[in-house]
């Protein structure tokens, strides 16, 4: 594949594809999403500025491999607003570890409920997140009041 310079608008390209899924060019790109993603990420000069619908679309896209989803998360300027909309549970720890979600009671309680069977994992991930969190009081509450 040839490398193109998408530096002017690449940060919005996935929003364009999501909003125009019925267009031939978007259908083609969706069929080749991993190759296209690799092209875009190689030319990345800024973080992706996708809206919440596109973030959900990208993270739930079964054709996009897990490695590219993780790269997408790490190169996203916005945070996941509602963790419950992300159906690929393998991404939840990555979202938390990268501080890529809105600190809300709902998101943190969903995450806690999701991994409550693995108490060591929840303690480690939340402890790591706590040092970077903008709302550590929520995390402290979860660690000391819900983690029994």
C-alpha positions in Angstrom: 0.0 0.0 0.0 1.1 3.5 -0.7 1.4 5.9 2.2 -0.7 9.1 2.0 -0.5 12.2 4.0 -3.8 12.4 5.9 -2.4 14.9 8.4 -5.0 17.6 7.8 -8.1 15.5 8.3 -7.0 12.0 9.3 -8.1 12.6 12.9 -11.7 12.7 11.6 -11.6 10.0 9.0 -13.2 7.3 11.1 -16.1 9.6 11.9 -16.6 10.2 8.2 -16.6 6.5 7.5 -19.1 5.8 10.4 -21.5 8.6 9.2 -21.3 7.4 5.6 -21.4 3.6 5.8 -23.8 3.4 2.9 -21.3 5.1 0.5 -19.1 2.9 -1.7 -15.8 4.3 -0.5 -16.8 3.8 3.2 -18.0 0.2 2.4 -14.6 -0.5 0.7 -12.6 1.0 3.7 -14.7 -1.0 6.2 -14.0 -4.2 4.3 -10.3 -3.4 4.6 -10.4 -1.7 7.9 -7.2 -3.1 9.4 -5.1 -2.1 6.4 -6.7 1.3 6.2 -6.2 1.8 10.0 -2.5 0.9 9.6 -2.2 3.6 6.9 -3.9 6.2 9.0 -2.0 5.4 12.3 1.4 5.6 10.5 0.6 9.1 9.3 -0.8 10.2 12.6 0.4 13.6 13.7 -2.6 14.3 16.1 -4.9 12.2 18.1 -8.3 11.1 16.8 -11.2 13.5 17.5 -14.0 11.1 16.9 -17.4 11.5 18.6 -18.9 9.0 21.0 -20.8 7.1 18.3 -17.7 6.6 16.3 -15.6 5.6 19.3 -18.3 2.9 20.1 -18.4 1.9 16.4 -14.6 1.5 16.2 -14.3 -0.4 19.5 -17.2 -2.7 18.7 -16.1 -3.3 15.0 -15.6 -7.1 14.7 -13.4 -6.6 11.7 -10.9 -4.4 13.4 -8.3 -6.5 15.2 -7.7 -6.1 18.9 -4.2 -4.6 18.4 -5.6 -1.9 16.3 -8.4 -1.2 18.8 -5.8 -0.8 21.5 -3.8 1.6 19.2 -7.0 3.5 18.5 -7.7 3.9 22.2 -4.1 5.1 22.8 -4.5 7.7 20.0 -7.9 9.0 21.0 -8.2 12.5 22.2 -11.6 11.8 23.8 -12.7 9.4 26.5 -15.3 6.6 26.4 -18.4 8.1 27.9 -20.3 4.9 28.6 -18.3 1.8 29.2 -21.5 -0.4 28.9 -21.6 0.4 25.1 -18.2 -1.3 24.6 -19.1 -4.9 23.9 -15.5 -6.2 23.6 -14.8 -6.8 27.3 -11.2 -7.5 26.5 -10.8 -3.8 26.0 -12.2 -2.7 29.4 -8.9 -3.2 31.3 -7.1 -1.3 28.5 -9.6 1.5 28.7 -9.1 1.8 32.4 -5.3 1.5 32.3 -5.0 4.2 29.7 -7.4 6.5 31.6 -9.6 6.4 28.4 -13.0 6.6 30.1 -15.0 9.2 31.9 -14.7 8.9 35.6 -18.2 8.2 36.6 -19.9 6.0 39.2 -21.6 4.1 36.4 -18.4 3.3 34.5 -16.4 2.3 37.6 -19.2 0.2 39.0 -19.7 -1.5 35.7 -16.0 -2.3 35.5 -15.9 -3.5 39.1 -18.9 -5.8 38.5 -17.3 -7.1 35.4 -14.1 -8.3 37.1 -15.3 -8.9 40.7 -14.3 -12.6 40.4 -10.7 -11.5 40.0 -10.1 -9.4 43.1 -6.3 -9.1 42.6 -6.8 -7.8 39.1 -9.3 -5.1 40.2 -7.0 -4.0 43.0 -4.0 -3.7 40.7 -5.8 -2.0 37.8 -7.6 0.5 40.1 -4.5 1.2 42.1 -2.6 2.0 38.9 -5.5 4.1 37.6 -5.7 6.0 41.0 -2.3 7.6 40.5 -3.5 9.1 37.2 -7.2 9.7 38.0 -8.8 13.1 38.1 -11.4 11.7 40.5 -9.5 9.4 42.9 -12.3 9.6 45.5 -14.5 7.5 43.3 -11.7 4.9 43.1 -11.0 5.0 46.8 -14.7 4.3 47.5 -14.6 1.3 45.2 -11.4 -0.1 46.6 -12.4 0.2 50.3 -16.2 0.0 50.3 -17.1 -2.4 47.4 -14.0 -4.6 47.4 -14.9 -6.8 50.3 
